[in-house]
Amino acid sequence: MSNLLNSIRDHAEGISLKNIKKSYGTNTVIENLSIDIKAGEFIVILGPSGCGKSTTMNIIAGLEESDSGTIHIGDREVQDLEPKKRGCAMVFQNYALYPHMTVADNIGYSLKIQGLKKQQRRERVEEVAKVVSLGSYLERQPSELSGGQRQRVAIGRAIVREPSVLLFDEPLSNLDAKLRQEMRMELSQLHSRIGSTSIFVTHDQIEAMTLADRIIILNGGHLEQFDTPSKIYEKPASTFVANFIGSPAMNLFDMTPTTSVYMNDLEPDCIEENTIVGIRPEHIEISESHGELTTVKYMEDLGSHKVVTVVLTSGEELLVATQLGQYIQINNRIRIFFPAEKLHFFDKTTNKRKEINLKITVAE
């Protein structure tokens, strides 16, 4: 491992936010946010527009001030420090490259400001260029690069400073779908190599699920869940998370006598009143003999599978993700059922997850 990579890994520090609040006038953007991030973790902040994602990142970076609360980076309390003293480096959505400078000069500009000698700057820039696969592009101008290459210049410019924390503010949003996929893979591999503490803001759940060690899900400035991608998918903490994570989203419905018939291996009286039941479309099973009849209202053929909208006898609509090769047409009548082990339960008053001891019907 190179000296640069060792240095970045050694500089990585944990982050702790305690009771952070932020309002603009009467509009509360962040409400009492407390999170602890380990050194070297890749954290994604995820949520819909206006949920407080970028504001949280800007508060960590020092670009905005919180109204109250404390921020620690490593063992330093930093909420009163100016941005350049916090040890953070940011990769912006719009790259923010200097158009009149070469790639090498863009990457090394912060080192020049620090007063590093020309030869030292050159060596550090060349080392960074290898890390971000730009070794043969150092003398080019930004206008001569593709969108993905310009994004790598921006990343190189950030890591050349050997920051304690690397911040990404929706860096892939300006790229097309194919390039976004390529850059996701590159970012994941880059993090594995450099081991920096990284925070990545996005509204794209695919980016979050594929990049993150853990995901912070915000909703209206509140923390809904902070956990690994698999835990968030398998055990969403609220109906918001259940509906936000997954494409297509989880089906959510009230437990009623008409919906309970689709759980025909479950005793319905074991599910308390005031309960919302959830099941992911890919976990609904289709059978020729088992389950209750539904009508296929709409279908999207995605090649690897179909996403089918079915109408229950109660009139409710659910999404079902079919397995490859299952033959279904619109207006078909198909039988579906909900395996008990795939069900999720939420309190109807709080919308928070709750655990229920299920009573499974044993066939005689």
QUIGI-V427899 format. One record per helix or strand of 3 or more residues. SS is the DSSP state (2 for helix, 1 for strand). FROM is the first residue (numbers start at 1). LEN is the number of residues. Records with the same first field share a line. If there is no record, write none. Layout:
SS=FROM-LEN, FROM-LEN
This chain:
2=3-9, 53-9, 83-3, 103-12, 118-14, 142-3, 147-13, 177-18, 205-7, 229-6, 239-6, 257-4, 268-3, 281-3, 340-3
1=15-10, 27-11, 42-5, 68-6, 88-4, 165-5, 197-6, 214-6, 222-6, 251-4, 275-5, 284-4, 292-10, 306-6, 317-5, 333-6, 344-4
